[in-house]
Amino acid sequence: MNYYTIETMPFGENCYILYDDVTNECIIIDPGGDFDKIISFISKKNLIPKYIILTHAHADHIGVLQELLDKYKDITLIASMPEKKVLKNPMYNLTTRFGMKYTSFDADKYVNDQDTMKIGNHELEFIITPGHTIGSMCIKVENFLFTGDTLFAGSIGRTDLPSGSYEDMEKSLSKLMKFDENLLVLPGHGESSTIGYEKRHNPFTRGLQ
């Protein structure tokens, strides 16, 4: 399993394309912008887009979602069950705040904590991690952990936006810190890290049980 990172503008958001070298099937994680770069990479690698998965539904992570849904008619949109109201409501997903054309979406499939699915021979696990939003989630596949805006290198996502909660964030971080220290953290913004590094150096994870 491989991944490719596109830092999308104007928010500096990391969109990831996760793909299977054998089947050429791919997953688009958090398409925040730069539609042309996303479809160019998919075309260049002859990939078959199967899923769009959202770690959460804020505007900077869904900026070109509708364009991708229009282009890839058979693609399946996945979000967490608790994130449904954020995905559908512009007050929660902040799309109207940034003047976006498309403001409300409905996923084809909603998942719950510890649900799994396969792409090729690879299993993905969904980990619901509320805090940044009520239904934020991380996606674990092999040695990769896509953390959205829950966990950054050296920091965490905001908890003061609609449906956010610092108390929930602490519980979610405690859950993540129990994973293998070598697990690669691939966040929604900024550089990658590892669980071990964040456990020792991230000021927001110190003292968590």
N, C-alpha and C positions, 0 to 999 in steps of 0.2 A: 504494500500500500504506500502510495506517495502523496505528497501534497504540494501545492503551489500557492504562494501568497501574492495577492495584489493589494497594495496599500491604496485604497480608493480615496478620492477627493470629493468634496472639500473638507471632510472631517478626519482624514488620516486614519480611516477605519480599515482593518484587515479583513478582506474577503479571502476565503480559502477554497481552493478546488482540490478535493480529495478524490484520488482516482486509483483504479485497479489496473495494473499493468497487463494482466492476462485478458480480462473481459473488456477493457477500455471503458467500463462504466464509471461515471463520476458523480460526485455530490458537490453542490455549490453551497458553501456555508456563509451566511450573512452578506448578501450582495448589496453593499452600501452605495456603490457608485461605479463609474468607469465601465459601463456596459460593453463598449467596444473592446476593451482589454480582456474582459471575461470571455466573450464569445470568440475572440481571436485565439486565445490560448486553447480553448476547447476545440476549435477547428484545426489548429496547428497539430495538436496531439491526436486528432481523430477520436475524440472522446464522445461517449454517449451519455448525455445528461439524464440522470434518473430521478434525482431528488434535489430540492432546495431545502436546507435545514436552517432554521433561525435559532440562534442562542437566545435571542430576545427580539422584540419587535419595535425598538426605537427607530426613529427616522433615519439615523445614520447607518443603520444596518439593513434597511429595506429600500434604500433609495432607488434601485433599479429592479426591484422585485417584479413589478408589473410588466416591465419590458421583457424580462426573462420568461415570465409566464406566457406572454404573447408569442414569443419566439419558439419556445419549446412546449408545444401544446400537450404533450404526454407526460410532462414532468410532474412529480408529486411534491407538494409543499407540506413540510412538517414543522410543527411547533409544539411546545408543551401545552398540556391541557390548561394549567393555570394562566398561561399567557394569552389565552383566547380573547379575553376582554381588552388586553393591550393591543393586540393585533387589529381588532375591529374598531376600536375607539380612538379617534384622533386626539382627544384630550390626554390619553395615556401614551400613545405612540409618538406624539409630538410632531406629526407631519404637518399640521396646519401652522404650527409655530415657525416652521421653516419654509412655508409657502409651497409645499409639494402638491403636485397634481392629484396623485392617488393617495387616499388617506385611510382607507378601510379595506381589510383583507380577511379572508377566511381560509384556514389551512385545509388541505385534503385529508390530513391525518394529524390527530393530536395524541401525544405520548405522555406517559406518566413516569414517575421515578423508577429507575432500574429496568424500564422496558428495553428490549434489544431488537435489532434488525440486522440483516446481512446485505452486504454489497459484494458480489463475487463470493469469495471464500472468507471474507473478513466480517467480523461481528462488531457492530457499534452498540455502545451502551449509553443510554440517556440518564443524566444525573440532574435532577431538579435542584436548582440552587437559588432560591429567592433572595432578594436583598436589593439588587440594582433595579429589578422589576419583580412583580409578584410571581412571574413564571419564568424567570431566567433559568437557563439550563446549560450544562456542559455536555460535551460529547466525547466519549472515550473510545478510541479504537487503537488496538495494539499499544504502542508506547507513546501515543499522542493524546493530549487532553486539550480540546478546544474550549476555552473558558469564557468566551464572549467578554462582557464587561463585569464579570464577577471577580476575576483575579487577573491582575496585571503584573508585569515584572516590577517588583518593588512597591506596588500600590494595589488599590482596589477600585471598583467602579463607584460612582456616586450613589448615595441612598436617599437623597433629598428630592428626587423627582417623583411624579405621580406613581403610586403603587410601590415605591421603594421603602425599605425598612432596614435600619442598621442592625437591629436585633436579629432579623432574619439573615442578614449578611454574615454576622458572626457565626451563626449556626451552619451556614453553607460553607464558610471557610474552614470550620472545624471538620466538616465532612471531607473536604478536599485534602486537608493536611494528613489524612489517614492513608492516602494512596502512596504507592511506591515512590521513594524519593527520586528515582531516575526518570519518572514520567515527565515527558516534555510538555511544558505549558505553552499553548499557542493562543494568545489573548486577542481580544477584539481591537486593541490599539497597542502600538509599541512593539518592543522586542520580545522574543521568546525567552523562556526561563525553564526551570525545573521545579518540581514540588519540593525537593530537598533544599534548593537555594531559597525559595520563598519561605519555607518553614524557619530557616535560620536568619534570614535578612529582611524579610518584609515586616515593617513595623506593625502592620494590621493583623498579623498572624501570631504574634508573640503572646504567650500565655493562654492561647486557646486550647480547650480540652476537646 
